[in-house]
Amino acid sequence: MGKFTAEEIQIAKAVDLVDLAEQIGIPLKRKGRFYQAVGMDSVMIFNRSSWCRFSQGVGGSTIDFLEYFRNMDFVEAVKYLL
């Protein structure tokens, strides 16, 4: 099963990224309005829903976060988030 509805993808993207990061073992520290990954100064989480790793020029949604930090493909990431 690899097909998801647009609604399912929106639900997956709406997962709180701060909670997700801590759940998969990436500790965070609050920096003003943002969160920064401990030990990875260039990783920032904005609005609890998007992220960027400035040193690598990557970022995006919760789905992209799992693809990047847990080496999941799109289907695995969406299933994990749902």
N, CA, C and O atoms as a CHARMM CRD file, in Angstrom:
* protein
*
  328
    1    1 MET  N      0.84200  -1.18400   0.00000 PROA 1      0.00000
    2    1 MET  CA     0.00000   0.00000   0.00000 PROA 1      0.00000
    3    1 MET  C      0.87800   1.23600   0.00000 PROA 1      0.00000
    4    1 MET  O      1.58600   1.49400   0.97300 PROA 1      0.00000
    5    2 GLY  N      0.84200   1.99300  -1.06800 PROA 2      0.00000
    6    2 GLY  CA     1.66500   3.17400  -1.14200 PROA 2      0.00000
    7    2 GLY  C      0.91400   4.41500  -1.53900 PROA 2      0.00000
    8    2 GLY  O      1.49500   5.49500  -1.64100 PROA 2      0.00000
    9    3 LYS  N     -0.38100   4.27100  -1.76500 PROA 3      0.00000
   10    3 LYS  CA    -1.15900   5.43800  -2.17300 PROA 3      0.00000
   11    3 LYS  C     -1.84300   6.03300  -0.95400 PROA 3      0.00000
   12    3 LYS  O     -2.47100   5.33300  -0.16100 PROA 3      0.00000
   13    4 PHE  N     -1.70300   7.33700  -0.83100 PROA 4      0.00000
   14    4 PHE  CA    -2.32800   8.05100   0.27000 PROA 4      0.00000
   15    4 PHE  C     -3.21700   9.13500  -0.30300 PROA 4      0.00000
   16    4 PHE  O     -2.94100   9.69100  -1.36600 PROA 4      0.00000
   17    5 THR  N     -4.28400   9.42700   0.41300 PROA 5      0.00000
   18    5 THR  CA    -5.14200  10.52700  -0.01700 PROA 5      0.00000
   19    5 THR  C     -4.45600  11.84500   0.33500 PROA 5      0.00000
   20    5 THR  O     -3.54400  11.88500   1.16000 PROA 5      0.00000
   21    6 ALA  N     -4.90500  12.90300  -0.29500 PROA 6      0.00000
   22    6 ALA  CA    -4.37000  14.23500   0.02100 PROA 6      0.00000
   23    6 ALA  C     -4.61900  14.56100   1.48900 PROA 6      0.00000
   24    6 ALA  O     -3.79500  15.21200   2.13200 PROA 6      0.00000
   25    7 GLU  N     -5.75000  14.11100   2.01700 PROA 7      0.00000
   26    7 GLU  CA    -6.06800  14.35400   3.42400 PROA 7      0.00000
   27    7 GLU  C     -5.09000  13.62000   4.34400 PROA 7      0.00000
   28    7 GLU  O     -4.64600  14.18100   5.34500 PROA 7      0.00000
   29    8 GLU  N     -4.75600  12.38200   4.01300 PROA 8      0.00000
   30    8 GLU  CA    -3.79700  11.62900   4.83000 PROA 8      0.00000
   31    8 GLU  C     -2.42600  12.30100   4.81600 PROA 8      0.00000
   32    8 GLU  O     -1.75500  12.36200   5.84700 PROA 8      0.00000
   33    9 ILE  N     -2.01400  12.79700   3.67700 PROA 9      0.00000
   34    9 ILE  CA    -0.71600  13.47400   3.59000 PROA 9      0.00000
   35    9 ILE  C     -0.74600  14.75800   4.41700 PROA 9      0.00000
   36    9 ILE  O      0.23400  15.08000   5.08900 PROA 9      0.00000
   37   10 GLN  N     -1.85200  15.49000   4.37900 PROA 10     0.00000
   38   10 GLN  CA    -1.97700  16.70500   5.19000 PROA 10     0.00000
   39   10 GLN  C     -1.93900  16.36700   6.67800 PROA 10     0.00000
   40   10 GLN  O     -1.31800  17.08700   7.46000 PROA 10     0.00000
   41   11 ILE  N     -2.59400  15.28200   7.07100 PROA 11     0.00000
   42   11 ILE  CA    -2.57000  14.85000   8.47300 PROA 11     0.00000
   43   11 ILE  C     -1.13800  14.51400   8.88500 PROA 11     0.00000
   44   11 ILE  O     -0.69900  14.89900   9.96800 PROA 11     0.00000
   45   12 ALA  N     -0.41200  13.80300   8.03300 PROA 12     0.00000
   46   12 ALA  CA     0.98000  13.44500   8.32800 PROA 12     0.00000
   47   12 ALA  C      1.84400  14.69600   8.47000 PROA 12     0.00000
   48   12 ALA  O      2.69600  14.76300   9.35600 PROA 12     0.00000
   49   13 LYS  N      1.63300  15.67100   7.61500 PROA 13     0.00000
   50   13 LYS  CA     2.41600  16.91100   7.67400 PROA 13     0.00000
   51   13 LYS  C      2.04800  17.77900   8.87100 PROA 13     0.00000
   52   13 LYS  O      2.82800  18.63900   9.27900 PROA 13     0.00000
   53   14 ALA  N      0.85900  17.55600   9.43700 PROA 14     0.00000
   54   14 ALA  CA     0.39200  18.36100  10.56300 PROA 14     0.00000
   55   14 ALA  C      0.89300  17.85500  11.91500 PROA 14     0.00000
   56   14 ALA  O      0.64700  18.49600  12.93700 PROA 14     0.00000
   57   15 VAL  N      1.58600  16.72600  11.93900 PROA 15     0.00000
   58   15 VAL  CA     2.14100  16.20400  13.18800 PROA 15     0.00000
   59   15 VAL  C      3.12900  17.22600  13.74300 PROA 15     0.00000
   60   15 VAL  O      3.91100  17.81500  12.99600 PROA 15     0.00000
   61   16 ASP  N      3.08600  17.43000  15.04900 PROA 16     0.00000
   62   16 ASP  CA     3.96900  18.39600  15.69800 PROA 16     0.00000
   63   16 ASP  C      5.42100  17.95300  15.54000 PROA 16     0.00000
   64   16 ASP  O      5.80700  16.88600  16.01500 PROA 16     0.00000
   65   17 LEU  N      6.20700  18.76800  14.87900 PROA 17     0.00000
   66   17 LEU  CA     7.59200  18.40800  14.56500 PROA 17     0.00000
   67   17 LEU  C      8.48600  18.38900  15.79800 PROA 17     0.00000
   68   17 LEU  O      9.44000  17.61400  15.85300 PROA 17     0.00000
   69   18 VAL  N      8.19400  19.22400  16.78100 PROA 18     0.00000
   70   18 VAL  CA     8.97300  19.21700  18.01900 PROA 18     0.00000
   71   18 VAL  C      8.77900  17.88200  18.73300 PROA 18     0.00000
   72   18 VAL  O      9.74800  17.26200  19.17200 PROA 18     0.00000
   73   19 ASP  N      7.53800  17.44700  18.84500 PROA 19     0.00000
   74   19 ASP  CA     7.25400  16.15100  19.47600 PROA 19     0.00000
   75   19 ASP  C      7.88500  15.00900  18.68900 PROA 19     0.00000
   76   19 ASP  O      8.44500  14.08300  19.27500 PROA 19     0.00000
   77   20 LEU  N      7.79400  15.07400  17.36300 PROA 20     0.00000
   78   20 LEU  CA     8.35800  14.02800  16.50900 PROA 20     0.00000
   79   20 LEU  C      9.86800  13.92300  16.69200 PROA 20     0.00000
   80   20 LEU  O     10.39900  12.82300  16.84300 PROA 20     0.00000
   81   21 ALA  N     10.55400  15.04600  16.67900 PROA 21     0.00000
   82   21 ALA  CA    12.01500  15.03800  16.83000 PROA 21     0.00000
   83   21 ALA  C     12.41600  14.37900  18.14300 PROA 21     0.00000
   84   21 ALA  O     13.31700  13.54100  18.17800 PROA 21     0.00000
   85   22 GLU  N     11.74500  14.76100  19.21400 PROA 22     0.00000
   86   22 GLU  CA    12.07000  14.17400  20.51300 PROA 22     0.00000
   87   22 GLU  C     11.71000  12.69300  20.55800 PROA 22     0.00000
   88   22 GLU  O     12.41400  11.90400  21.18800 PROA 22     0.00000
   89   23 GLN  N     10.63000  12.31200  19.90300 PROA 23     0.00000
   90   23 GLN  CA    10.20600  10.90700  19.85900 PROA 23     0.00000
   91   23 GLN  C     11.24200  10.02700  19.16500 PROA 23     0.00000
   92   23 GLN  O     11.44500   8.88200  19.57000 PROA 23     0.00000
   93   24 ILE  N     11.89800  10.54100  18.13200 PROA 24     0.00000
   94   24 ILE  CA    12.88400   9.72500  17.41300 PROA 24     0.00000
   95   24 ILE  C     14.30600   9.94800  17.93200 PROA 24     0.00000
   96   24 ILE  O     15.27500   9.50300  17.31500 PROA 24     0.00000
   97   25 GLY  N     14.42500  10.63900  19.06800 PROA 25     0.00000
   98   25 GLY  CA    15.71900  10.74300  19.73400 PROA 25     0.00000
   99   25 GLY  C     16.57300  11.93700  19.36200 PROA 25     0.00000
  100   25 GLY  O     17.78900  11.90300  19.55100 PROA 25     0.00000
  101   26 ILE  N     15.96900  12.99100  18.84000 PROA 26     0.00000
  102   26 ILE  CA    16.72000  14.20800  18.53600 PROA 26     0.00000
  103   26 ILE  C     16.32700  15.25100  19.57500 PROA 26     0.00000
  104   26 ILE  O     15.25100  15.84200  19.48200 PROA 26     0.00000
  105   27 PRO  N     17.18900  15.48200  20.56700 PROA 27     0.00000
  106   27 PRO  CA    16.84700  16.45100  21.60900 PROA 27     0.00000
  107   27 PRO  C     16.88200  17.87600  21.06000 PROA 27     0.00000
  108   27 PRO  O     17.69900  18.21200  20.20300 PROA 27     0.00000
  109   28 LEU  N     15.97400  18.69900  21.57700 PROA 28     0.00000
  110   28 LEU  CA    15.85400  20.07300  21.10400 PROA 28     0.00000
  111   28 LEU  C     16.01800  21.05800  22.25100 PROA 28     0.00000
  112   28 LEU  O     15.78300  20.73700  23.41600 PROA 28     0.00000
  113   29 LYS  N     16.42600  22.26100  21.88600 PROA 29     0.00000
  114   29 LYS  CA    16.54500  23.35100  22.84400 PROA 29     0.00000
  115   29 LYS  C     15.82100  24.55300  22.25100 PROA 29     0.00000
  116   29 LYS  O     16.01500  24.89400  21.08400 PROA 29     0.00000
  117   30 ARG  N     14.99000  25.18600  23.06000 PROA 30     0.00000
  118   30 ARG  CA    14.25800  26.35900  22.57600 PROA 30     0.00000
  119   30 ARG  C     15.21300  27.53900  22.43300 PROA 30     0.00000
  120   30 ARG  O     16.00700  27.82400  23.33000 PROA 30     0.00000
  121   31 LYS  N     15.12400  28.22000  21.29400 PROA 31     0.00000
  122   31 LYS  CA    15.93100  29.41000  20.99900 PROA 31     0.00000
  123   31 LYS  C     14.98300  30.50200  20.53600 PROA 31     0.00000
  124   31 LYS  O     14.74400  30.64200  19.33700 PROA 31     0.00000
  125   32 GLY  N     14.44200  31.27400  21.46000 PROA 32     0.00000
  126   32 GLY  CA    13.46500  32.29700  21.09000 PROA 32     0.00000
  127   32 GLY  C     12.19500  31.65400  20.57100 PROA 32     0.00000
  128   32 GLY  O     11.56700  30.86200  21.27300 PROA 32     0.00000
  129   33 ARG  N     11.80900  31.98900  19.34000 PROA 33     0.00000
  130   33 ARG  CA    10.59500  31.42400  18.73900 PROA 33     0.00000
  131   33 ARG  C     10.85800  30.09400  18.05300 PROA 33     0.00000
  132   33 ARG  O      9.92000  29.46800  17.55800 PROA 33     0.00000
  133   34 PHE  N     12.08500  29.65300  18.01000 PROA 34     0.00000
  134   34 PHE  CA    12.46500  28.45700  17.26400 PROA 34     0.00000
  135   34 PHE  C     12.98800  27.37700  18.20300 PROA 34     0.00000
  136   34 PHE  O     13.19900  27.61400  19.39200 PROA 34     0.00000
  137   35 TYR  N     13.19000  26.19500  17.64700 PROA 35     0.00000
  138   35 TYR  CA    13.84300  25.10200  18.35700 PROA 35     0.00000
  139   35 TYR  C     15.08000  24.71700  17.56900 PROA 35     0.00000
  140   35 TYR  O     15.08000  24.71800  16.33800 PROA 35     0.00000
  141   36 GLN  N     16.14700  24.38500  18.31100 PROA 36     0.00000
  142   36 GLN  CA    17.40600  23.99800  17.68000 PROA 36     0.00000
  143   36 GLN  C     17.77000  22.60200  18.16300 PROA 36     0.00000
  144   36 GLN  O     17.63300  22.29100  19.34600 PROA 36     0.00000
  145   37 ALA  N     18.23300  21.76200  17.24100 PROA 37     0.00000
  146   37 ALA  CA    18.65000  20.41200  17.60800 PROA 37     0.00000
  147   37 ALA  C     19.95300  20.48400  18.39600 PROA 37     0.00000
  148   37 ALA  O     20.91500  21.11700  17.96200 PROA 37     0.00000
  149   38 VAL  N     19.97800  19.84100  19.54000 PROA 38     0.00000
  150   38 VAL  CA    21.17500  19.81400  20.37700 PROA 38     0.00000
  151   38 VAL  C     22.25900  19.03500  19.64400 PROA 38     0.00000
  152   38 VAL  O     22.03200  17.90300  19.21500 PROA 38     0.00000
  153   39 GLY  N     23.43000  19.63500  19.50000 PROA 39     0.00000
  154   39 GLY  CA    24.54500  18.98700  18.82000 PROA 39     0.00000
  155   39 GLY  C     24.54900  19.17400  17.31400 PROA 39     0.00000
  156   39 GLY  O     25.50100  18.77700  16.64100 PROA 39     0.00000
  157   40 MET  N     23.50000  19.77300  16.78100 PROA 40     0.00000
  158   40 MET  CA    23.42000  20.06500  15.34000 PROA 40     0.00000
  159   40 MET  C     22.94100  21.50900  15.20400 PROA 40     0.00000
  160   40 MET  O     21.77400  21.76300  14.90600 PROA 40     0.00000
  161   41 ASP  N     23.85000  22.44100  15.42600 PROA 41     0.00000
  162   41 ASP  CA    23.48400  23.85300  15.49600 PROA 41     0.00000
  163   41 ASP  C     22.75900  24.38000  14.27100 PROA 41     0.00000
  164   41 ASP  O     22.01300  25.35400  14.37400 PROA 41     0.00000
  165   42 SER  N     22.95700  23.76600  13.12100 PROA 42     0.00000
  166   42 SER  CA    22.32600  24.30800  11.91600 PROA 42     0.00000
  167   42 SER  C     20.91900  23.76700  11.68400 PROA 42     0.00000
  168   42 SER  O     20.27500  24.14000  10.70400 PROA 42     0.00000
  169   43 VAL  N     20.42200  22.88500  12.57600 PROA 43     0.00000
  170   43 VAL  CA    19.06500  22.34400  12.42600 PROA 43     0.00000
  171   43 VAL  C     18.10300  23.17100  13.27500 PROA 43     0.00000
  172   43 VAL  O     18.22400  23.23300  14.49800 PROA 43     0.00000
  173   44 MET  N     17.14600  23.80100  12.60000 PROA 44     0.00000
  174   44 MET  CA    16.16200  24.64200  13.28000 PROA 44     0.00000
  175   44 MET  C     14.75700  24.18000  12.90900 PROA 44     0.00000
  176   44 MET  O     14.49800  23.78500  11.77300 PROA 44     0.00000
  177   45 ILE  N     13.85100  24.23600  13.89100 PROA 45     0.00000
  178   45 ILE  CA    12.44000  23.92900  13.66700 PROA 45     0.00000
  179   45 ILE  C     11.65300  25.21700  13.86200 PROA 45     0.00000
  180   45 ILE  O     11.81000  25.91900  14.86200 PROA 45     0.00000
  181   46 PHE  N     10.80600  25.50800  12.88700 PROA 46     0.00000
  182   46 PHE  CA    10.01100  26.73000  12.87900 PROA 46     0.00000
  183   46 PHE  C      8.52800  26.38600  12.99600 PROA 46     0.00000
  184   46 PHE  O      8.06000  25.43100  12.37600 PROA 46     0.00000
  185   47 ASN  N      7.79500  27.15300  13.78000 PROA 47     0.00000
  186   47 ASN  CA     6.33700  27.00700  13.88100 PROA 47     0.00000
  187   47 ASN  C      5.89300  25.58000  14.17900 PROA 47     0.00000
  188   47 ASN  O      4.75000  25.21600  13.90500 PROA 47     0.00000
  189   48 ARG  N      6.77800  24.78000  14.73100 PROA 48     0.00000
  190   48 ARG  CA     6.48300  23.39300  15.09600 PROA 48     0.00000
  191   48 ARG  C      6.05400  22.53800  13.91300 PROA 48     0.00000
  192   48 ARG  O      5.55900  21.42800  14.10200 PROA 48     0.00000
  193   49 SER  N      6.24100  23.05000  12.66500 PROA 49     0.00000
  194   49 SER  CA     5.76400  22.30100  11.50900 PROA 49     0.00000
  195   49 SER  C      6.73700  22.25900  10.33600 PROA 49     0.00000
  196   49 SER  O      6.49800  21.52000   9.38100 PROA 49     0.00000
  197   50 SER  N      7.81000  23.01600  10.37400 PROA 50     0.00000
  198   50 SER  CA     8.79700  22.96900   9.29100 PROA 50     0.00000
  199   50 SER  C     10.19800  23.07100   9.88700 PROA 50     0.00000
  200   50 SER  O     10.38200  23.54300  11.00900 PROA 50     0.00000
  201   51 TRP  N     11.16800  22.62100   9.11900 PROA 51     0.00000
  202   51 TRP  CA    12.53600  22.57600   9.62100 PROA 51     0.00000
  203   51 TRP  C     13.51100  22.90100   8.50300 PROA 51     0.00000
  204   51 TRP  O     13.17300  22.86100   7.32000 PROA 51     0.00000
  205   52 CYS  N     14.73000  23.22400   8.91200 PROA 52     0.00000
  206   52 CYS  CA    15.79500  23.48000   7.95100 PROA 52     0.00000
  207   52 CYS  C     17.13200  23.10100   8.58100 PROA 52     0.00000
  208   52 CYS  O     17.38100  23.38600   9.75200 PROA 52     0.00000
  209   53 ARG  N     17.97300  22.46500   7.80200 PROA 53     0.00000
  210   53 ARG  CA    19.36200  22.23000   8.20100 PROA 53     0.00000
  211   53 ARG  C     20.20000  23.10300   7.28000 PROA 53     0.00000
  212   53 ARG  O     20.54500  22.71900   6.16300 PROA 53     0.00000
  213   54 PHE  N     20.51400  24.28400   7.78400 PROA 54     0.00000
  214   54 PHE  CA    21.14700  25.31800   6.97500 PROA 54     0.00000
  215   54 PHE  C     22.48200  24.88100   6.39200 PROA 54     0.00000
  216   54 PHE  O     22.80900  25.24900   5.26400 PROA 54     0.00000
  217   55 SER  N     23.25400  24.10500   7.13600 PROA 55     0.00000
  218   55 SER  CA    24.57700  23.70000   6.65000 PROA 55     0.00000
  219   55 SER  C     24.49700  22.77200   5.44400 PROA 55     0.00000
  220   55 SER  O     25.45500  22.67200   4.67700 PROA 55     0.00000
  221   56 GLN  N     23.36600  22.09200   5.26700 PROA 56     0.00000
  222   56 GLN  CA    23.19600  21.15500   4.15400 PROA 56     0.00000
  223   56 GLN  C     22.21500  21.66300   3.10100 PROA 56     0.00000
  224   56 GLN  O     22.09000  21.07600   2.02600 PROA 56     0.00000
  225   57 GLY  N     21.52300  22.75600   3.41200 PROA 57     0.00000
  226   57 GLY  CA    20.55000  23.29900   2.47100 PROA 57     0.00000
  227   57 GLY  C     19.33200  22.41900   2.27200 PROA 57     0.00000
  228   57 GLY  O     18.76400  22.37800   1.18100 PROA 57     0.00000
  229   58 VAL  N     18.92400  21.70600   3.32900 PROA 58     0.00000
  230   58 VAL  CA    17.74500  20.84100   3.24800 PROA 58     0.00000
  231   58 VAL  C     16.73000  21.25500   4.30800 PROA 58     0.00000
  232   58 VAL  O     17.06300  21.95300   5.26600 PROA 58     0.00000
  233   59 GLY  N     15.50300  20.82000   4.12400 PROA 59     0.00000
  234   59 GLY  CA    14.45600  21.12400   5.08400 PROA 59     0.00000
  235   59 GLY  C     13.11500  20.73000   4.52400 PROA 59     0.00000
  236   59 GLY  O     13.02900  20.10400   3.46700 PROA 59     0.00000
  237   60 GLY  N     12.06300  21.09900   5.23700 PROA 60     0.00000
  238   60 GLY  CA    10.72800  20.80600   4.74500 PROA 60     0.00000
  239   60 GLY  C      9.75300  20.45700   5.84500 PROA 60     0.00000
  240   60 GLY  O      9.74800  21.06800   6.91400 PROA 60     0.00000
  241   61 SER  N      8.92300  19.46000   5.56400 PROA 61     0.00000
  242   61 SER  CA     7.82800  19.04900   6.44700 PROA 61     0.00000
  243   61 SER  C      8.26200  17.89600   7.35800 PROA 61     0.00000
  244   61 SER  O      9.42400  17.49200   7.37600 PROA 61     0.00000
  245   62 THR  N      7.29300  17.38800   8.10700 PROA 62     0.00000
  246   62 THR  CA     7.55300  16.21900   8.95200 PROA 62     0.00000
  247   62 THR  C      7.95700  15.01000   8.11200 PROA 62     0.00000
  248   62 THR  O      8.79400  14.20900   8.52800 PROA 62     0.00000
  249   63 ILE  N      7.36400  14.88500   6.93700 PROA 63     0.00000
  250   63 ILE  CA     7.69700  13.76700   6.04700 PROA 63     0.00000
  251   63 ILE  C      9.16200  13.86800   5.61700 PROA 63     0.00000
  252   63 ILE  O      9.90200  12.88600   5.67300 PROA 63     0.00000
  253   64 ASP  N      9.56600  15.04900   5.19300 PROA 64     0.00000
  254   64 ASP  CA    10.96300  15.27100   4.79300 PROA 64     0.00000
  255   64 ASP  C     11.91700  15.02700   5.96000 PROA 64     0.00000
  256   64 ASP  O     13.02400  14.52400   5.77100 PROA 64     0.00000
  257   65 PHE  N     11.47800  15.38800   7.16600 PROA 65     0.00000
  258   65 PHE  CA    12.28800  15.21000   8.36900 PROA 65     0.00000
  259   65 PHE  C     12.61800  13.73100   8.57800 PROA 65     0.00000
  260   65 PHE  O     13.77000  13.37400   8.82500 PROA 65     0.00000
  261   66 LEU  N     11.60500  12.87900   8.47700 PROA 66     0.00000
  262   66 LEU  CA    11.83300  11.43700   8.63300 PROA 66     0.00000
  263   66 LEU  C     12.65500  10.87000   7.48400 PROA 66     0.00000
  264   66 LEU  O     13.49600   9.99900   7.70100 PROA 66     0.00000
  265   67 GLU  N     12.42700  11.34500   6.28100 PROA 67     0.00000
  266   67 GLU  CA    13.22300  10.88600   5.14300 PROA 67     0.00000
  267   67 GLU  C     14.69600  11.22600   5.36000 PROA 67     0.00000
  268   67 GLU  O     15.57000  10.41200   5.06000 PROA 67     0.00000
  269   68 TYR  N     14.97400  12.41300   5.87600 PROA 68     0.00000
  270   68 TYR  CA    16.35500  12.86300   6.05000 PROA 68     0.00000
  271   68 TYR  C     17.02000  12.23600   7.27900 PROA 68     0.00000
  272   68 TYR  O     18.11400  11.68000   7.17800 PROA 68     0.00000
  273   69 PHE  N     16.36200  12.32500   8.43300 PROA 69     0.00000
  274   69 PHE  CA    17.00500  11.89800   9.67700 PROA 69     0.00000
  275   69 PHE  C     16.85400  10.41200   9.98600 PROA 69     0.00000
  276   69 PHE  O     17.63700   9.87700  10.77100 PROA 69     0.00000
  277   70 ARG  N     15.88800   9.73700   9.40300 PROA 70     0.00000
  278   70 ARG  CA    15.69700   8.30100   9.65500 PROA 70     0.00000
  279   70 ARG  C     15.78500   7.47800   8.38200 PROA 70     0.00000
  280   70 ARG  O     15.47600   6.28700   8.38800 PROA 70     0.00000
  281   71 ASN  N     16.20100   8.10200   7.29500 PROA 71     0.00000
  282   71 ASN  CA    16.41400   7.41200   6.01900 PROA 71     0.00000
  283   71 ASN  C     15.18800   6.60100   5.58500 PROA 71     0.00000
  284   71 ASN  O     15.31900   5.50800   5.03400 PROA 71     0.00000
  285   72 MET  N     14.00300   7.14700   5.84000 PROA 72     0.00000
  286   72 MET  CA    12.76900   6.49400   5.40600 PROA 72     0.00000
  287   72 MET  C     12.41700   6.97800   4.00700 PROA 72     0.00000
  288   72 MET  O     12.78300   8.08500   3.61100 PROA 72     0.00000
  289   73 ASP  N     11.70100   6.13800   3.26200 PROA 73     0.00000
  290   73 ASP  CA    11.15400   6.64000   2.00500 PROA 73     0.00000
  291   73 ASP  C      9.80300   7.29300   2.31200 PROA 73     0.00000
  292   73 ASP  O      9.33100   7.25400   3.44900 PROA 73     0.00000
  293   74 PHE  N      9.19400   7.88600   1.29900 PROA 74     0.00000
  294   74 PHE  CA     7.95100   8.63000   1.48400 PROA 74     0.00000
  295   74 PHE  C      6.86000   7.76900   2.11400 PROA 74     0.00000
  296   74 PHE  O      6.19700   8.20100   3.05700 PROA 74     0.00000
  297   75 VAL  N      6.67200   6.57100   1.60900 PROA 75     0.00000
  298   75 VAL  CA     5.61600   5.68200   2.10700 PROA 75     0.00000
  299   75 VAL  C      5.85600   5.33700   3.57100 PROA 75     0.00000
  300   75 VAL  O      4.93300   5.40300   4.38300 PROA 75     0.00000
  301   76 GLU  N      7.08600   4.97100   3.91500 PROA 76     0.00000
  302   76 GLU  CA     7.40700   4.64100   5.30700 PROA 76     0.00000
  303   76 GLU  C      7.15000   5.83200   6.22400 PROA 76     0.00000
  304   76 GLU  O      6.59100   5.67900   7.31000 PROA 76     0.00000
  305   77 ALA  N      7.55600   7.00800   5.78400 PROA 77     0.00000
  306   77 ALA  CA     7.39500   8.20800   6.60600 PROA 77     0.00000
  307   77 ALA  C      5.92300   8.52400   6.84700 PROA 77     0.00000
  308   77 ALA  O      5.52800   8.80800   7.97800 PROA 77     0.00000
  309   78 VAL  N      5.11800   8.47800   5.80400 PROA 78     0.00000
  310   78 VAL  CA     3.69100   8.78100   5.96900 PROA 78     0.00000
  311   78 VAL  C      3.02900   7.74200   6.86600 PROA 78     0.00000
  312   78 VAL  O      2.24200   8.10100   7.74200 PROA 78     0.00000
  313   79 LYS  N      3.32800   6.47300   6.66800 PROA 79     0.00000
  314   79 LYS  CA     2.76500   5.42300   7.53500 PROA 79     0.00000
  315   79 LYS  C      3.16100   5.65900   8.99000 PROA 79     0.00000
  316   79 LYS  O      2.33100   5.51800   9.88900 PROA 79     0.00000
  317   80 TYR  N      4.41400   6.01400   9.22600 PROA 80     0.00000
  318   80 TYR  CA     4.89200   6.27300  10.58100 PROA 80     0.00000
  319   80 TYR  C      4.10100   7.41700  11.22100 PROA 80     0.00000
  320   80 TYR  O      3.73500   7.34600  12.39500 PROA 80     0.00000
  321   81 LEU  N      3.84600   8.45100  10.45700 PROA 81     0.00000
  322   81 LEU  CA     3.16900   9.63600  10.98100 PROA 81     0.00000
  323   81 LEU  C      1.67200   9.43900  11.18100 PROA 81     0.00000
  324   81 LEU  O      1.06000  10.09500  12.02400 PROA 81     0.00000
  325   82 LEU  N      1.09100   8.53900  10.41100 PROA 82     0.00000
  326   82 LEU  CA    -0.34800   8.28600  10.56100 PROA 82     0.00000
  327   82 LEU  C     -0.58800   7.32000  11.71500 PROA 82     0.00000
  328   82 LEU  O     -1.73400   6.97700  12.00500 PROA 82     0.00000
